[in-house]
Amino acid sequence: MKGAFQISREIFQNDIWNDPVKFRIFFYIIGNAVFSHDGIEHAGMHLQRGQFLRSLRNLQDDLSYREGRGNSLKKYPLTTIQRKLKSLVKDGQITMKRTEYGTLFTVVNYATYQSFEHYKKESVEQKRNSDGTVTEQRWNNNKNVKECSNKEKEISSSRGSENPFEFYQQNIGVLKPHVSESIGLWCDDLSDEIVIAALKITVKNNANSFSYTESILREWANSGLKTVEDIRAYEMDKKDKKQKQNQKQNKPQSIPTWKQAQEVPKPKWMDNNQTHEDFEDKELQAAKEEAAKVKALLEEKRKKRSG
């Protein structure tokens, strides 16, 4: 698709800027929406200005991205895309309608975005600081612009000084875009507190890798853990099981009675494969010979004394 479109700089002050996935979806839709005032014919349908027709499966492919050393192609889960689209609808930024050819997206106030007159009326700074303007109503769904719309600051103000993004930067390293995006997705799927708990375990184990953190989060998600309390109980139970397993492995093993019996020294008569009777005969003969020697010795001494 060729051509150009306009977008207000106020997008940088809107909450959507801090949600990479949501921003990419909205930017892709508005960038591909029909620009022509008369609309166009597409797939047997008449698309009006500001509309875009696409199936969710194709949209998933359109939003694919490359990541990592291997430059592997990755895609957002359909459930994530659907959740972000619903959020855009709730914010009053788009509308959605299912058709037999796909989903029909309509950008709310598209004409206002593309009108030069709109941007000539007042500077971006004046529009950002004023209340109740058309642009602010469009971006904030008839709510006043918050002075601090940054997602990290919102999390910080609601929970104190800790939030996943700041914790990562302070304890693990530079917060790269793909890591920030992943953190945001996990926060949506689980909670900010749970993500922080996983990051703390990562730091405690000197892993310092978000891949390690994600392995923890997957384990918790697959185990159906929903709260920090559930996770504490789960980790304590896992620790107890590990300790018991180690104790079992380190415990000295007792020798069975039957094995002890095998290790009792054999009697002398069992040497050289002789029978018990043979051994007794040899012992008796040796005793007789020893007695004869002693008798002969005594007899010899007696004779010497007599002589």
N, C-alpha and C positions, 0 to 999 in steps of 0.2 A: 504494500500500500504506500502511495506517494502522497505528498502534501505536507501541510503543517497545521498546528493548532496552538492555542494559547492557554496558559495556566496562570493563576494569580500567585504572586509571591507569598501571599498569606498562608499558603499551604505549609510553609516552613514553621509557622506558629501554631499550626493545628495539631491535634493529638495524632492524626494519621501519620505524620512525619516520623513519629517514634515507634510505629508499628510497621516494620519493613514489608511483611507479607501483605498486610492490608493496603499499604501504599502502592506496592507493585500492581496489585489487582486493580485498584482504582485508576492508576496512571495508565495501565494497559487498556482498560475499557474506554476511558476518555480519549486516549490517543488513537483508538481504532473506530470511534463512533463516527457516524456519517456527518460530514461537514457541510455538504450541499444544502442550501436553503430549500430546495425542491425535494430533497430526499433521493433515494435510489431504489431500484428494483433488485432484490437479491433472494435467491432460492424460492421464487414464486411469491415473495412478500414485498410489500412496499415499506421500506425503512425510512422513518422520518429523521430529521436532523437531530443529532445527539443520541441516536440509537445504534446498538451493536448486537448482532446475532451470533451466538456461539454456544456450542455444547460444553458442558462442564468438563467432559473428558478432553476435548480439544483445548479448552482453556488451561487445563492441567499441564498439557504438553507445551502450550505457549509460554507458560511461566517456569518451565524447567530451567535449571542453572547448573553450572559446573563448579565443583568444589574439591579441595584437597590436592595433595601432591599428584595423585593419579589423574586429576582433572576429570573425575567421574561425573556423569550426568545424574542429577538428582531431581526429584519432583516433590511438590508439596502433596500431602495426603488429601484426598477429595473432601474428607470431613473438615480439614482445616480450611480449605477454600470455601466450602459452604458456610462455615461459621463466620469467616471474614466478610463474605457477601451479605449475610444477614445483618452483620454489624453496620455495613455501609447503608443498607436499607433503613435500619433503625436510626441512623444519623441523618437521614434525609438526603443523602448524596446520590443515590441511584434508586431505581425501581426495577423489579424483575417480573417477567411473565413467561411462563412455560409455553412453548409452541411445539408442533410436531417436527420442526426443523432445529430445535435447540432452545436455549434460553434467550429471551429478548431483553437486553439491558438498555435502560434509558437513563442518561445522565441528567439529573435534576438541574435546571437553570443552565443548560449547556449554552444557550444563546447568550446569556450574560457573560459566561467565560470568554466567548469569542467576539464580544463587542468591544471595539476600541473606545467607544463613548464611555463605557463603564470605567475604564482606567483613566480617562481624561478628567473626570469630575473631581477627583482628589488624589493626593499622593498615597502611596502604600502605607506610609507612616501614619497619616491622618486616619486612614480607614482602620488601621490596626488599633488605634487608641480610642476610636469613637465606639459608642454602643448603639446597637439596633440597626446597623446598616444592612443592606440586602446581602452583601457578601458574608457578613458574620452570621446572619440568620441561616444562610445556606450551609456554612461549614459547621455550625454549632447547634443546628436544630433548634433555633429560637432561644438559645442560651447565651449568656454573656461569655466572652472569651476569658478564659482563666489566665491570669498572669503567669502562672507556672504550669504549662501543659506538658512539660517533659515527663515521660513515663517514670523515669527513675526517681524524680522529685516527688511525684505523687505517691509512689510506693513508700518513699522515705518518710513523708509526712504522716502517712497512715500507720506506720509501724515503727517509727523511731529512726535511728541512724542507720539501720541495716536494710539493704535491698539487694537482690541478686546481682545486678549489674555492678554496683559499687563494690560489693564483697569480692566479686571475681577480680576486678581491677586491683584491689588492695592486697589480695592474698595469693592470686595465681599469676596474673600477667596482663598484657595488653588485651583489651576487649576487641577482638576482630569482628567485622560485620557478620560473618556467618555464625560465630559463636553467640553474638548478641541476638541474632535472629532465632537461634535454637533455644536460648534461654527464654525468650519471649513466648515461644511455642509451648515449652514445658510449663511455664507459668500459667498459660491458658488451660492446658490439659490437667494439671494438678493444682498447684498453688505456689505463690511466691515463697511462703514459709518452707514448703517441702523442698523446693529447689535450693534454698539456702542451706537446709539440713544436709542435702547431698553434697553441696560444695564444701561444707565444713568437714565431712568425712573424707573428701578428696584431699583437702589440705592436711588433715590429721595423718593420713596414710602417705603423705609426700608424693602423691601421684601427679599433681599439678597439670592435669590434662582434662579437658572437658569431655573427652571420649570416656574417661573413667567415670566422670560424674553421670554421664548419660547411661552407662551400664547400671549404675545404682538406681537411677530414676526408672529405667525399664523394669528392673527387678521389683521395685515398689509398685509400679503401675500394674504389672502382671499379677501381683499378689493382692490387688484390689485395695491397697492402702489409700485412704482419703484424707487423713489428718495427721498432724505431727505426733499426736498421742498414739495413733495406730502404729506409726513408724517406730516410736520409742519402744513400744511393747514388742514389736516384731524383731527389732535389733537385739533387745535384751534376750528374747527367747532364742534367737540364733546364736548369741554369744554363750548362753548356758549350754546349748547342745554341743557347741564346739569344745567347751571346757570338759564336758562329760566324755566326749569322744577321745580327747587327749589323755584324760585320766585312765580311760579304759585301755588305751594303747600302751601307756607307761607302766601299768600295774604288773608286777612280777607274776609270772604264771606258775601255779603249783603243779608239781609232777604227779601224775596219776599213780594210784596205788599199784596198778598192774605194771607200770613202767619202773617204779621203785623196786618191785620184786625182781624185775629183770636185771637190775643193776647190782644186786647182792653178790658179793664175791663167791666164786664156786668153791666147794670143798676140795681138799687136796686129792681125795680119791677119784675126783672127776677128771684129773689130769691124765694125759696120755690115753684117754678113752678106756681106762680100766674100770672094772666093776667094783662095787662096794666090798664084795667078798675078797677079791684079789688084794685090795688095799689093806684089809684087816690081816690077811695072812702075811704080807710083807712086813707090816708093822710088828707082828708077833715074833717073826723070825729075827728081826733086827734087835728086838728086846732080849731074846734068848742069847744071841751072840754077844751082846754087851754084858749080860750077866755072867757069861762064861769067862770073859776077859777079866772082869773084876775078881771072880773066884780064883782064877789062876794067879793073878797078881797077889792076892792075899795069901795064897798057899806058898808062894815063893818067899814072901817076907817071913812067914812062920818058920820055914826051914832054916833061913839064915839066922834067926834068933836061937834056934835049938842047937845049931852047930857051933 
